């Protein structure tokens, strides 16, 4: 029988792409598990005990479909943010929500502005919907906000993507700079503001809710995957102008966020003491990772996220260190675009895993330098 031939021209033009090769895939290739899982920016500190208890209590009703309106979670987020529930949409992590905003705005050859080397999953969605990426290089390992504004105006782009704090460098812009960016963009350009790491950033880097309120062309994206420790459950949320956010309901998967995911996120939001404790542990782990980097001749970048990017000097050395660490059972990642590909990126985690990283990094660097 001949192959099926009714795929779209766009789908047929795309390469088979995976934005990130997961640690499980690498473990299968290695034939062994990683001793330290420090590459995916998950929270190695896990969810709160109260969240685990809520998940266990909800498990026996997992035969039921989820609430397609995510009502209880949206009401809790409404109270948490001080916004009307109509301003909030819940989805399958930030990745799923980014796919929706791209689907709403991007058509064939639509120009979309982002930084060269920024979060590749957003790019994956843009290309998958036929969009055309227009990129600005990083400036001193930070997103160049002025360059993004210039590109948006030059291209009359309907979307500009910015992450604050940034992935992969961990840098953050001051809140005033983000507000200035939003105000400088044309009213016909949507600012996609990815705040996945905002809970771990300095307070003066995160605009207050009111600072960007009343702007129909700004959508802010947050997640329960990072500091709340629920990456495996895929729960995120976006908020903005209610009329803008209403468009998501036209295209979203209404049953996309699982019943247990909703229960877990609700419990996580309620346990702010755990959030505070994890933020402290992340800060201590960042400091330790920076010390480990310096002890091995690497230069740590200042980070406002739950990882530390380490400057290895050049891309060949970075690849050699990454490859050596993977061979020694340590999962980390590195950016794929110059000049950021001189960096390796290491997630924070428990002391036991940082011990493994420290010991094996020393072995790898000694081997490379011998």
QUICOR-V337709 format. One record per backbone hydrogen bond with DSSP energy under -0.5 kcal/mol. NH is the residue of the N-H (numbers start at 1). CO is the residue of the C=O. If there is no record, write none. Layout:
BEGIN
nh | co
NH | CO
NH | CO
END
This chain:
BEGIN
nh | co
12 | 8
13 | 9
13 | 10
14 | 10
14 | 11
17 | 15
22 | 20
26 | 22
27 | 23
28 | 24
29 | 25
30 | 26
31 | 27
32 | 27
35 | 329
36 | 329
38 | 36
38 | 331
44 | 42
46 | 43
51 | 48
52 | 48
53 | 49
54 | 50
55 | 51
56 | 52
57 | 53
58 | 54
59 | 55
59 | 56
61 | 58
62 | 59
64 | 61
68 | 66
70 | 67
74 | 70
75 | 71
76 | 72
77 | 73
78 | 74
79 | 75
80 | 76
81 | 77
82 | 78
83 | 78
87 | 84
88 | 85
89 | 238
91 | 236
93 | 91
96 | 92
97 | 93
98 | 94
99 | 95
100 | 96
101 | 97
102 | 98
103 | 99
104 | 100
105 | 101
106 | 102
109 | 130
110 | 107
112 | 132
113 | 159
114 | 134
116 | 136
117 | 115
118 | 115
122 | 119
123 | 119
124 | 120
125 | 121
126 | 122
127 | 123
128 | 124
129 | 125
129 | 126
130 | 127
131 | 126
132 | 110
133 | 131
134 | 112
136 | 114
139 | 142
140 | 138
142 | 139
145 | 143
148 | 144
149 | 145
150 | 146
151 | 147
152 | 148
153 | 149
154 | 150
155 | 151
156 | 152
157 | 152
158 | 111
159 | 111
160 | 190
161 | 113
162 | 192
164 | 194
165 | 171
166 | 171
170 | 166
175 | 204
177 | 174
178 | 174
179 | 175
180 | 176
181 | 177
182 | 178
183 | 179
184 | 180
185 | 181
189 | 186
190 | 158
190 | 188
191 | 217
192 | 160
192 | 190
193 | 191
193 | 219
194 | 162
194 | 192
195 | 193
195 | 221
198 | 195
200 | 197
201 | 198
205 | 202
206 | 203
207 | 205
211 | 208
212 | 208
212 | 209
213 | 210
215 | 212
216 | 214
218 | 215
219 | 191
220 | 239
221 | 193
222 | 237
224 | 235
229 | 226
230 | 224
231 | 225
233 | 230
234 | 230
234 | 231
236 | 91
237 | 222
238 | 89
239 | 220
240 | 87
241 | 218
245 | 241
246 | 242
247 | 243
247 | 244
248 | 245
249 | 245
249 | 246
250 | 247
251 | 248
252 | 248
254 | 252
256 | 253
258 | 256
262 | 258
263 | 259
264 | 260
265 | 261
266 | 262
267 | 263
268 | 264
269 | 265
270 | 266
271 | 267
271 | 268
272 | 270
275 | 271
276 | 272
277 | 273
278 | 274
279 | 275
280 | 276
281 | 277
282 | 278
283 | 279
284 | 280
285 | 281
286 | 282
287 | 283
288 | 284
289 | 285
290 | 286
291 | 287
292 | 288
293 | 289
294 | 290
295 | 291
296 | 292
296 | 293
297 | 294
298 | 293
299 | 311
300 | 298
301 | 309
304 | 170
308 | 346
309 | 169
310 | 344
311 | 299
312 | 310
312 | 342
318 | 314
319 | 315
320 | 316
321 | 317
322 | 318
323 | 319
324 | 320
325 | 321
326 | 322
327 | 323
328 | 324
329 | 326
330 | 325
331 | 36
331 | 329
332 | 330
333 | 345
340 | 337
341 | 337
342 | 339
343 | 340
344 | 310
345 | 333
346 | 308
347 | 38
348 | 306
353 | 350
354 | 350
355 | 351
356 | 352
357 | 353
358 | 354
359 | 355
360 | 356
361 | 357
362 | 358
363 | 359
364 | 360
365 | 361
366 | 362
367 | 363
368 | 364
369 | 365
370 | 366
END
